[in-house]
Amino acid sequence: MDSVGKVYGSGRNAVHALNDVTMALPRGTFTAVMGPSGSGKSTFLHCAAGLDRTTSGKVWLGDTELSRLKEDALTELRRERVGFVFQAYNLLDSLTVEQNITLPFRLADKPIQHDRLRTALAAVSLSEQPDRYPSQLSGGQRQRVAIARALINQPDAVFADEPTGALDTRTGRQILELLRQVVKEMGQTVLMVTHDPVAASHADSVVFLADGRLAGELRSPSPEKVADRMTRLGEW
Ligand code: ADP
């Protein structure tokens, strides 16, 4: 994204959630976004993923510039070229694991590609449980279903918003290791918003936001280095 700004509201009530943010997400990398509460992390993720429009600047997904797209085209891009993983899993309780994972095909009115389903199920180690319902799964398994659903279209990028926020430490670590594996072995590009230095340390690099501006980047992060940088941003 190039010089991206996002303003909510107008006049005296205007909130400048993002200011002149320029950054690239190289293909096949895992990037974490950190910053104090209110620093613009969610806004950044929403703008980068085409869930929200920027006020100024440009966002590209591959060669496509998002602000040029009409609403229909943006919806299609979100459905076919972007994968989402949320803290609350966002699975449909009335659908099985397999039906949840293949939902993107059904929403796009396309036939289910069974080879992709098999690959996605295997990638998240759920090949043995395709017929279970979300209520029969643990939190970690539910998040793995959500990750498989995010991968099924082989998207240009996967956007994860606090994907381990609802999980215990051990399960959270397994999910982060799975995301790493997806980047390493499937060449996926992953952007994750988190407030947890341990979670962020699983990424290839961490970018920091403060007051809607980029406030540095840390490559090969360790939890200690991330926490130290956050302290200096005034988080704790
Ligand atoms: P973070 O995810 O880092 O907590 P956000 O991106 O949610 O930060 O918010 C950045 C700023 O934008 C905050 O000041 C927040 O209050 C404001 N903001 C976010 N969404 C909206 C909205 N829909 N309307 C008005 N202000 C908003």
Boltz pocket constraint, residues with backbone or C-beta under 6 A from the ligand:
constraints:
  - pocket:
      binder: B
      contacts: [[A, 8], [A, 9], [A, 15], [A, 16], [A, 17], [A, 35], [A, 36], [A, 37], [A, 38], [A, 39], [A, 40], [A, 41], [A, 42], [A, 43], [A, 44]]
      max_distance: 6.0
